[in-house]
Amino acid sequence: MDLALIPLDITEWLHPTAWLALFGTFATIGVLAIIFAETGLLFGCILPGDSLLFTAGILTAVTEVQGEHFEPLSLPWLLIGGPIAAIAGAQLGHWLGARYGRKLFDRPDSRIFKQEWVEKAEHYFNRFGPAKAVLLARFIPIVRTFLNPLAGMLGMDARKFLVWNAIGGIVWTDALFLLGHFLGTRVPNIERYILPGVAVILILSVIPIVREMMRGRGGKGNGPNKNVPEESRPSLSGDSYR
C-alpha cells in the first residue's frame, strides 16, 4: 500500500509537514493550536511536538519543501504565541487534574490512551520532584501531556506550577523555533534536510522513554513496580504535595 495515498492517517500524525500543509494559510495558528492541545488535552499525546516546532522554525525562512509550497510562517508570532499556547495548555491540564482527579485517568487502554503513559508521567513526577518534573517533561513526548494533569491531581501548588510551567514553556518552544529558523537561514537548501532532521529529533525525543522502559524491564530502574503492594506504591491522592 502506498502510504502517500492515505491522507493524514495515523502514519502521518507525527509528520509535521503534513499538518502544516493541511493548515495552509492558517499554519501559524495551527501550530499554536497543536502546542496548546498537546500540553493541555489528553488526546494531544498523539500530536507532533518537537518536530513540529523545529519544522515551523525552518518554514519561517523557507517556503518550499520537496516541491511543495508552504505559506511563510511568522517568527515573531511563533516566538510570542508559542510560549503562551504552551503555558496556557499546561495550565488547563493542571486545572483539569485538580478538578477531576483520578477520574480523568480512569479509563481503559485504547489507541490514543495507555495507562502506562500515566504511570510513566507519575514516575518522573516522583523521581525528580514536582518543580523539576514540570520543567523536564517539556522535552519528553507523551510525558509532557500527562504530567500536567497529574501534577494537578497530586495537588502541586498552582502558583509553583505556573512558575515552572512558564520557564519550561518558553525554553521548549522558543529554543526549537529559533533552532529551525537559524538552520533555515544558514544552511543552503535546508528543505532537503527537513525530513532527516525531523527523524533525528523524533529519535532523540523518544530516547528518554525507551531508556526508562529498558531500565524498568531490567529491574534496574526506578519506574513503577506493579509487584509492590498497592499501599507501598506512590500515592495518587496528592497529600504529600499539598
URNORDA-V174082 format. One record per pair of residues at least 6 apart in sequence whose ideal C-beta (glycine too) atoms are under 8 Angstrom apart, sorted by the first residue. I is the first residue (numbers start at 1). J is the second residue. D is the distance in Angstrom with one decimal. If there is no record, write none. Layout:
# URNORDA-V174082
<<I | J | D> <I | J | D>>
This chain:
# URNORDA-V174082
<<3 | 9 | 7.9> <3 | 11 | 5.3> <3 | 12 | 7.8> <6 | 12 | 7.3> <8 | 18 | 5.7> <8 | 19 | 7.8> <8 | 22 | 6.4> <10 | 111 | 7.9> <12 | 18 | 4.4> <13 | 46 | 5.6> <13 | 47 | 6.9> <13 | 48 | 7.1> <14 | 48 | 5.0> <14 | 51 | 6.8> <14 | 202 | 6.8> <15 | 48 | 7.2> <15 | 198 | 7.7> <16 | 48 | 5.0> <16 | 51 | 4.9> <16 | 52 | 4.2> <16 | 54 | 7.7> <16 | 55 | 4.0> <16 | 56 | 7.3> <16 | 198 | 6.2> <17 | 55 | 6.3> <17 | 65 | 5.9> <17 | 68 | 7.6> <17 | 70 | 7.7> <17 | 194 | 6.9> <17 | 195 | 7.9> <19 | 30 | 6.6> <19 | 34 | 6.8> <19 | 48 | 6.4> <19 | 52 | 6.5> <20 | 27 | 4.9> <20 | 30 | 7.2> <20 | 31 | 7.5> <20 | 52 | 7.8> <20 | 55 | 6.8> <20 | 56 | 7.0> <20 | 59 | 6.6> <20 | 70 | 5.9> <21 | 68 | 6.6> <21 | 70 | 6.7> <22 | 30 | 7.4> <23 | 29 | 7.2> <23 | 30 | 3.3> <23 | 31 | 7.6> <24 | 71 | 6.2> <25 | 71 | 5.2> <27 | 56 | 7.6> <27 | 59 | 7.5> <27 | 70 | 6.9> <27 | 71 | 5.4> <27 | 73 | 5.8> <28 | 56 | 7.9> <28 | 73 | 5.1> <28 | 74 | 5.5> <28 | 77 | 5.4> <28 | 78 | 6.5> <28 | 81 | 7.4> <31 | 52 | 6.4> <31 | 53 | 7.5> <31 | 56 | 4.9> <31 | 73 | 7.2> <31 | 78 | 6.7> <31 | 82 | 7.4> <32 | 78 | 7.9> <32 | 81 | 4.7> <32 | 82 | 6.6> <32 | 84 | 7.8> <32 | 85 | 4.3> <33 | 85 | 7.4> <34 | 44 | 7.7> <34 | 47 | 5.2> <34 | 48 | 6.9> <34 | 52 | 6.1> <35 | 49 | 7.9> <35 | 52 | 7.9> <35 | 53 | 7.5> <35 | 82 | 6.0> <35 | 85 | 4.2> <35 | 86 | 5.2> <35 | 89 | 6.5> <35 | 173 | 6.6> <36 | 85 | 4.3> <36 | 86 | 7.5> <36 | 88 | 6.1> <36 | 89 | 4.0> <36 | 92 | 7.9> <37 | 43 | 7.3> <37 | 44 | 4.1> <37 | 47 | 6.0> <37 | 89 | 6.7> <38 | 44 | 3.8> <38 | 45 | 7.2> <38 | 47 | 4.7> <38 | 48 | 7.9> <38 | 49 | 5.3> <38 | 89 | 7.0> <38 | 144 | 7.2> <38 | 145 | 6.0> <39 | 85 | 7.8> <39 | 86 | 5.4> <39 | 89 | 3.6> <39 | 90 | 4.7> <39 | 93 | 6.4> <39 | 144 | 6.1> <39 | 145 | 6.6> <39 | 148 | 6.4> <39 | 169 | 7.7> <40 | 88 | 7.1> <40 | 89 | 3.2> <40 | 90 | 6.3> <40 | 91 | 7.5> <40 | 92 | 3.9> <40 | 93 | 4.6> <40 | 96 | 7.8> <40 | 148 | 6.9> <41 | 89 | 7.5> <41 | 92 | 7.5> <41 | 93 | 7.3> <41 | 145 | 7.8> <42 | 104 | 7.5> <42 | 113 | 6.6> <42 | 145 | 6.7> <42 | 146 | 7.2> <42 | 149 | 7.3> <43 | 112 | 5.6> <43 | 113 | 7.9> <44 | 89 | 7.6> <44 | 145 | 5.2> <45 | 112 | 7.0> <45 | 113 | 7.8> <45 | 117 | 6.7> <45 | 141 | 7.7> <45 | 142 | 5.0> <45 | 145 | 4.2> <45 | 146 | 7.0> <46 | 112 | 5.2> <49 | 141 | 5.6> <49 | 144 | 7.1> <49 | 205 | 7.4> <50 | 139 | 7.6> <50 | 141 | 7.1> <50 | 176 | 6.1> <50 | 201 | 5.1> <50 | 202 | 7.5> <50 | 205 | 4.9> <51 | 198 | 4.4> <51 | 201 | 5.0> <51 | 202 | 5.7> <51 | 205 | 7.8> <53 | 82 | 7.1> <53 | 172 | 7.8> <53 | 173 | 6.0> <53 | 176 | 3.7> <53 | 177 | 5.9> <53 | 180 | 7.1> <54 | 176 | 5.0> <54 | 179 | 6.4> <54 | 180 | 4.6> <54 | 197 | 6.7> <54 | 198 | 6.8> <54 | 201 | 5.5> <55 | 180 | 6.5> <55 | 194 | 6.1> <55 | 198 | 6.2> <56 | 73 | 5.5> <56 | 78 | 6.1> <56 | 177 | 6.5> <56 | 180 | 6.5> <57 | 75 | 7.5> <57 | 78 | 7.2> <57 | 176 | 6.2> <57 | 177 | 4.2> <57 | 178 | 6.5> <57 | 179 | 6.2> <57 | 180 | 2.2> <57 | 181 | 4.5> <57 | 182 | 7.9> <57 | 183 | 7.9> <57 | 184 | 6.8> <58 | 180 | 4.2> <58 | 181 | 7.1> <58 | 183 | 6.4> <58 | 184 | 4.2> <58 | 190 | 6.0> <58 | 191 | 7.6> <58 | 194 | 6.0> <58 | 197 | 7.9> <59 | 65 | 7.7> <59 | 70 | 5.4> <59 | 72 | 7.0> <59 | 73 | 4.9> <59 | 180 | 7.7> <59 | 184 | 7.4> <60 | 72 | 6.8> <60 | 73 | 4.7> <60 | 74 | 6.9> <60 | 75 | 4.1> <60 | 78 | 6.8> <60 | 177 | 7.6> <60 | 180 | 7.3> <60 | 181 | 5.0> <60 | 184 | 6.6> <61 | 180 | 8.0> <61 | 181 | 5.6> <61 | 184 | 3.0> <61 | 185 | 4.7> <61 | 190 | 7.4> <62 | 184 | 5.3> <62 | 190 | 6.0> <62 | 191 | 5.3> <63 | 69 | 6.2> <63 | 70 | 5.4> <63 | 71 | 7.3> <63 | 72 | 5.2> <64 | 70 | 6.9> <64 | 191 | 6.1> <65 | 191 | 4.5> <65 | 194 | 5.7> <66 | 191 | 6.7> <66 | 192 | 7.9> <66 | 195 | 8.0> <75 | 177 | 6.9> <75 | 181 | 5.5> <78 | 173 | 7.7> <78 | 177 | 4.9> <79 | 173 | 7.9> <79 | 174 | 5.4> <79 | 177 | 5.9> <79 | 178 | 7.5> <82 | 173 | 3.5> <82 | 174 | 6.4> <82 | 177 | 6.0> <83 | 166 | 7.6> <83 | 169 | 4.8> <83 | 170 | 4.4> <83 | 173 | 5.2> <83 | 174 | 6.3> <85 | 173 | 7.8> <86 | 138 | 7.6> <86 | 168 | 7.9> <86 | 169 | 3.6> <86 | 170 | 7.9> <86 | 172 | 6.5> <86 | 173 | 5.2> <87 | 162 | 7.8> <87 | 165 | 5.7> <87 | 166 | 5.3> <87 | 169 | 4.2> <87 | 170 | 7.8> <89 | 148 | 7.7> <90 | 134 | 7.8> <90 | 148 | 4.5> <90 | 161 | 8.0> <90 | 165 | 4.7> <90 | 168 | 7.9> <90 | 169 | 6.5> <91 | 148 | 7.9> <91 | 161 | 7.7> <91 | 162 | 6.7> <91 | 165 | 6.5> <92 | 148 | 7.9> <93 | 145 | 7.5> <93 | 148 | 3.1> <93 | 149 | 4.5> <93 | 152 | 7.0> <94 | 148 | 5.1> <94 | 149 | 6.7> <94 | 151 | 5.6> <94 | 152 | 3.9> <94 | 156 | 7.3> <94 | 158 | 6.9> <94 | 161 | 5.3> <94 | 165 | 7.4> <95 | 152 | 6.2> <96 | 104 | 6.0> <96 | 149 | 5.1> <96 | 152 | 6.6> <97 | 104 | 6.1> <97 | 148 | 6.9> <97 | 149 | 3.3> <97 | 150 | 5.9> <97 | 151 | 6.5> <97 | 152 | 2.8> <97 | 153 | 3.9> <97 | 154 | 7.7> <98 | 152 | 3.7> <98 | 153 | 6.7> <98 | 155 | 7.4> <98 | 158 | 7.6> <99 | 152 | 7.5> <100 | 153 | 8.0> <101 | 153 | 5.2> <102 | 153 | 6.5> <102 | 236 | 5.9> <104 | 149 | 5.7> <104 | 153 | 6.9> <105 | 115 | 7.4> <105 | 118 | 4.9> <105 | 146 | 7.9> <105 | 149 | 7.6> <105 | 150 | 7.8> <105 | 153 | 7.6> <107 | 113 | 6.1> <109 | 115 | 6.0> <117 | 142 | 5.2> <117 | 143 | 7.7> <117 | 145 | 7.8> <117 | 146 | 5.4> <118 | 146 | 5.4> <118 | 150 | 6.8> <119 | 223 | 7.6> <119 | 224 | 4.5> <120 | 142 | 7.2> <120 | 143 | 6.1> <120 | 146 | 7.6> <120 | 209 | 6.9> <120 | 212 | 6.8> <120 | 223 | 7.3> <120 | 224 | 7.9> <121 | 137 | 7.2> <121 | 142 | 7.8> <121 | 143 | 5.0> <121 | 146 | 3.9> <121 | 147 | 4.3> <121 | 150 | 5.0> <122 | 150 | 5.9> <122 | 224 | 6.9> <122 | 234 | 6.2> <122 | 236 | 7.2> <123 | 212 | 7.2> <123 | 222 | 7.0> <123 | 223 | 4.9> <123 | 224 | 5.6> <124 | 133 | 5.0> <124 | 136 | 7.0> <124 | 137 | 6.3> <124 | 140 | 7.4> <124 | 143 | 5.8> <124 | 147 | 6.5> <125 | 133 | 4.6> <125 | 147 | 6.2> <125 | 150 | 5.9> <125 | 151 | 6.6> <125 | 154 | 6.6> <126 | 234 | 4.9> <127 | 133 | 7.5> <127 | 222 | 5.6> <128 | 136 | 6.2> <130 | 151 | 6.2> <130 | 154 | 7.7> <130 | 156 | 4.6> <130 | 160 | 7.0> <130 | 161 | 7.5> <130 | 164 | 7.8> <130 | 241 | 6.0> <131 | 160 | 6.6> <131 | 164 | 4.9> <132 | 164 | 7.9> <133 | 147 | 6.2> <133 | 151 | 7.5> <134 | 147 | 6.7> <134 | 148 | 7.6> <134 | 151 | 6.2> <134 | 156 | 7.6> <134 | 161 | 6.2> <134 | 164 | 4.2> <134 | 165 | 5.8> <134 | 168 | 6.1> <135 | 164 | 5.1> <135 | 167 | 6.1> <135 | 168 | 4.4> <136 | 168 | 7.8> <137 | 143 | 4.9> <137 | 144 | 4.6> <137 | 147 | 4.2> <137 | 148 | 7.7> <137 | 168 | 7.3> <138 | 144 | 5.4> <138 | 168 | 4.0> <138 | 169 | 6.8> <138 | 171 | 7.2> <138 | 172 | 4.0> <139 | 172 | 6.3> <139 | 205 | 7.2> <139 | 208 | 7.9> <140 | 205 | 7.1> <140 | 208 | 5.1> <140 | 209 | 6.6> <141 | 205 | 5.1> <141 | 206 | 6.3> <141 | 209 | 7.1> <142 | 209 | 6.8> <143 | 208 | 7.9> <143 | 209 | 7.3> <148 | 165 | 7.6> <151 | 161 | 5.8> <152 | 161 | 7.6> <153 | 236 | 6.5> <153 | 238 | 6.2> <154 | 236 | 6.7> <154 | 237 | 7.9> <154 | 238 | 3.9> <154 | 241 | 4.9> <155 | 238 | 3.2> <155 | 239 | 7.2> <155 | 241 | 4.7> <155 | 242 | 4.1> <156 | 238 | 7.8> <156 | 241 | 5.4> <157 | 241 | 8.0> <157 | 242 | 7.9> <183 | 190 | 5.7> <183 | 193 | 8.0> <183 | 197 | 7.6> <184 | 190 | 5.1> <187 | 193 | 6.9> <212 | 221 | 6.0> <212 | 223 | 5.9> <213 | 223 | 7.9> <215 | 221 | 3.1> <215 | 222 | 7.9> <215 | 223 | 6.9> <216 | 223 | 3.6> <216 | 224 | 7.6> <224 | 233 | 7.0> <224 | 234 | 7.6> <225 | 233 | 7.3>>
